[in-house]
Structures are given as C-alpha cells and as structure tokens.
Amino acid sequence: MDQRVDQGLSPYRTFTREAWALLRKDTPMPLRTDEIARLQGLNDRLSLNEVEEIYLPLSRLLSLYVEATQELFRAMSNFLDH
C-alpha cells in the first residue's frame, strides 16, 4: 500500500542552516560567552554562532508552540464549560 504523505500536511520540514538561522528574526541573545561555556557538556563544543543560528530559532519555535497550545487549551475550556 502506498502511504505517501502530502508535504503540506506533514509536521516535518527541512531547512538549510542559513534558512533556519533567519527564523531567529529579532530573538535576543540572552546568554554571554561565559554562560554558554558553562552549558557545554563533556567533550561538547558549543559556539556562540551555533547558539544564534540553531538554538535561538528553536527556542522561538518552542515558545510559539507553547503559546499556541495554551491558547488552544483556553479556547477548549471556554467551549466545554459553556
């Protein structure tokens, strides 16, 4: 059976590193270089550039997801309680 998924409906997306980094937009960098150094694991390298290009867009996406989930919960509660 052919189970192809319409890419428009799939929750999975592929980005180049450059395209992903652009999703950061105006998300501020809340960490200093010394704080990033403390977050590194053993034998793990984490650069300021990597935080800005990878983790800040990811934190922005997660923040949007949490906000949308909270709004959905409020809407469902209002709907079901009335």
C-alpha positions as a Markdown table, in Angstrom:
| # | Residue | x | y | z |
|---|---|---|---|---|
| 1 | Met | 0.0 | 0.0 | 0.0 |
| 2 | Asp | 1.4 | 3.4 | -1.0 |
| 3 | Gln | 1.3 | 5.7 | 2.1 |
| 4 | Arg | 2.8 | 8.9 | 0.7 |
| 5 | Val | 2.2 | 12.0 | 2.9 |
| 6 | Asp | 1.3 | 15.3 | 1.4 |
| 7 | Gln | 4.2 | 17.5 | 2.3 |
| 8 | Gly | 1.8 | 20.3 | 3.0 |
| 9 | Leu | 0.2 | 18.2 | 5.8 |
| 10 | Ser | 3.4 | 16.8 | 7.3 |
| 11 | Pro | 4.6 | 18.2 | 10.6 |
| 12 | Tyr | 8.2 | 17.7 | 9.3 |
| 13 | Arg | 10.1 | 20.3 | 7.4 |
| 14 | Thr | 13.7 | 20.6 | 6.1 |
| 15 | Phe | 15.8 | 23.7 | 6.2 |
| 16 | Thr | 19.3 | 24.7 | 5.2 |
| 17 | Arg | 21.3 | 26.1 | 8.1 |
| 18 | Glu | 21.1 | 29.5 | 6.6 |
| 19 | Ala | 17.3 | 29.4 | 6.2 |
| 20 | Trp | 16.9 | 28.1 | 9.7 |
| 21 | Ala | 19.1 | 30.9 | 11.2 |
| 22 | Leu | 16.9 | 33.5 | 9.5 |
| 23 | Leu | 14.0 | 32.3 | 11.6 |
| 24 | Arg | 15.6 | 33.7 | 14.7 |
| 25 | Lys | 14.5 | 37.2 | 13.5 |
| 26 | Asp | 14.8 | 39.5 | 16.4 |
| 27 | Thr | 15.1 | 36.9 | 19.2 |
| 28 | Pro | 17.6 | 38.4 | 21.6 |
| 29 | Met | 20.7 | 36.5 | 22.7 |
| 30 | Pro | 20.2 | 36.1 | 26.4 |
| 31 | Leu | 23.5 | 34.3 | 27.1 |
| 32 | Arg | 27.0 | 35.6 | 27.5 |
| 33 | Thr | 30.0 | 33.7 | 26.2 |
| 34 | Asp | 31.0 | 32.5 | 29.7 |
| 35 | Glu | 27.4 | 31.2 | 30.3 |
| 36 | Ile | 27.5 | 29.3 | 27.0 |
| 37 | Ala | 30.8 | 27.7 | 28.1 |
| 38 | Arg | 29.2 | 26.5 | 31.4 |
| 39 | Leu | 26.3 | 24.9 | 29.4 |
| 40 | Gln | 28.7 | 22.7 | 27.4 |
| 41 | Gly | 28.8 | 19.1 | 28.2 |
| 42 | Leu | 32.0 | 17.0 | 28.4 |
| 43 | Asn | 33.7 | 16.9 | 25.0 |
| 44 | Asp | 30.9 | 19.0 | 23.6 |
| 45 | Arg | 31.7 | 22.2 | 21.7 |
| 46 | Leu | 29.0 | 24.9 | 21.6 |
| 47 | Ser | 29.8 | 28.2 | 20.0 |
| 48 | Leu | 28.1 | 31.5 | 20.2 |
| 49 | Asn | 27.4 | 31.2 | 16.5 |
| 50 | Glu | 25.8 | 27.8 | 16.9 |
| 51 | Val | 23.5 | 29.1 | 19.7 |
| 52 | Glu | 22.5 | 32.1 | 17.5 |
| 53 | Glu | 21.9 | 30.0 | 14.3 |
| 54 | Ile | 20.4 | 26.8 | 15.7 |
| 55 | Tyr | 19.2 | 27.2 | 19.3 |
| 56 | Leu | 17.6 | 30.7 | 19.2 |
| 57 | Pro | 15.3 | 29.8 | 16.2 |
| 58 | Leu | 14.5 | 26.5 | 18.0 |
| 59 | Ser | 13.7 | 28.4 | 21.3 |
| 60 | Arg | 11.5 | 30.8 | 19.3 |
| 61 | Leu | 9.6 | 27.9 | 17.7 |
| 62 | Leu | 9.1 | 26.2 | 21.0 |
| 63 | Ser | 7.8 | 29.4 | 22.5 |
| 64 | Leu | 5.3 | 29.8 | 19.7 |
| 65 | Tyr | 4.2 | 26.2 | 20.2 |
| 66 | Val | 3.7 | 26.7 | 23.9 |
| 67 | Glu | 1.8 | 29.9 | 23.4 |
| 68 | Ala | -0.5 | 28.3 | 20.8 |
| 69 | Thr | -1.1 | 25.2 | 23.0 |
| 70 | Gln | -2.1 | 27.5 | 25.9 |
| 71 | Glu | -4.5 | 29.4 | 23.7 |
| 72 | Leu | -6.0 | 26.2 | 22.4 |
| 73 | Phe | -6.4 | 25.0 | 26.0 |
| 74 | Arg | -8.2 | 28.2 | 26.9 |
| 75 | Ala | -10.5 | 28.1 | 23.9 |
| 76 | Met | -11.4 | 24.4 | 24.6 |
| 77 | Ser | -12.0 | 25.2 | 28.3 |
| 78 | Asn | -14.3 | 28.1 | 27.3 |
| 79 | Phe | -16.1 | 26.0 | 24.8 |
| 80 | Leu | -16.6 | 22.9 | 27.1 |
| 81 | Asp | -17.5 | 24.9 | 30.2 |
| 82 | His | -20.4 | 26.8 | 28.4 |
